[in-house]
């Protein structure tokens, strides 16, 4: 199946998640060439694609395949999830950031409610939820410096998030 359709900022490309049962990967459809490219396929669960404001990069979450998942039991630790990025022009894909092992290593579930678990701001920050301290908080990953900072400290969880049309303000 196909899901998470995301148009590039100039409307020339369409990113999507190709769902293959126990794994998924990111695809990019180019309207001009009428071609589909899968720049970083694998056996993990790639999801939540987001375009950079200039359309040169596509970031996404890679959630490692977890063997022996317990369907009805919450999982608090596992193989760490990561944020990856594709240079759309060259097709090069690389890891930008990876969750620490232990607490927070498993991707956040339903919280916070947001259109996409990755938001790319005009200031080249990737905003994402992480349960690093057992609370769902928002973090900002600086695309160029590859540094992460906590945006919402404290004993509480972020429940809803949206990025304003200005590309800079979080609500």
N, C-alpha and C positions, 0 to 999 in steps of 0.2 A: 504494500500500500504506500501511499504518498500522503505526507502531512506537513504542517508548519511551513506553508508557502510564504515566502518573503521576497518582495520586489526590491531590486537594487534602487538606490536613490534616484537614478536617472531613468528607471523603467526599462532598461535594456536587457536585464538578466533577472531570472527568477531562481532563488535558492529554495530548496525543499529537503525534507527528510524522507529517505527511501527506507521504509520499514520492512524488514525481512524476518518476521517472527521473533527470534531471540536476539537479533542484532539490527542495527540500522546505521545508515551513513548518509552524508550530505551530498546532494547533487546540485548542479548549477545548470540551468537551461539558458542558452544564449539565443535571444530572439533573432538577431541579425544572421547568425550562421545556422540557426535551427538545429543546434547540436546540444547534447547533454554530456556533461563532464562529471566524473566522480573523483575529485582530486585527492582524497585521503581515505579510501575505503578500508574497512577493517572488520573485526569480529566483535567489536564493542557496540555500545548504544550511543551513537552520535545524535545530538538533539539541540533544540533551541538556537537555530542559526540567527545571527544578527549582522547586518551590514554596517561597515564604517560609514560615517556621514559623507565621505567622498566617494564611496563605492569601490575603493581599491582593495578592501579586505573584507573577509567574511569570518566572523568568530563563531564558535559553537562549543557546546559542552560535550565532552567524551566521558561517558559513564561506563566503566569497565564491566565486562560480562562477569557476573557473580555466579559461580557454580554452587549448587546446593542451596539456592534461595529457599527460605521458608515462607510460604505464601501468606500464612496468617500470623506471622510473628514480626514485630518491628525489628529492623536491623539498624544498629547504631554505628557499627564499624564494618569496614570491608576494604576492598581495593580502592585507593583514593581516586576520585573523579578529577577531571582537569578541564581547563579552558584552552582551546586550540584556535589557531588562526590560519586562514588560507590567503596567500597573496593571489588575488584573482587573475592578475596578468600573467604571472609565471607558473601558477598552479602549486607553488611550494607551500607545504603545510608544516606547522611546527607548534609545539606546546609552549604556551605563554606562562601558565601557572598550573600548579597541582596542589590539591588539598593535602594537608598533613595526615599522616597515619593516625589511627585512633579516633577520638572524638571529632566529628565533622568530616570524616573520610567518605561517608556515604552521602550522596546527593539529597538535598532537601526534598521532601515530598510535596504536599499540597500548599504549604505556606512558603512565602507569601503569595497571595493571589496577584498575579501579574501577567500581562499579555505574553511575555517572553522572560525566561529566567536570566537572560543576558540583555542589558540595555547599553547601547553605545552612545555616549554623550558627545557633543561637539568638542569638548575639551579633551578628547582622546582617552576617556576613562570608560572602562567596562564595569558596569554595576551588576553585582550578583549577590544572591542570598547564600549564606554559609552558616552552618551550625557549629562553628569552631569551639564555642564555649557552652554548647548545649542549648543556646537560644538562637532563634533564627534572626540574624542581623544582616544588614546590608554592608557590603564591602565595595571599594573602588580599586580596580586594577588599572594602573597607569600603563597604557599601551606601549609607550616608548621606554620608560624606565623599568617596567616589569615589577613595580613595587605595589604592595597591597596595603590599604589602610581601612580601618573600621570606620563606618559612617554613622552607625546607630548604636552606641554603647549603652549598657545598662541592663537591668534585670527585667526584660520584657522582649516580646517578639514583634517583628514587623509583620503585619497581616495583609496589607494591600500596598501596592507600589505602581506608579505610572510615571513615565518620563513625559514632561510637557512638550508641546510642539516646538518650543524654542531650543530643544535638544540639550538644555543645561539644568533645568529645574526638575527635581524629583518631588512627587507628592505621595 
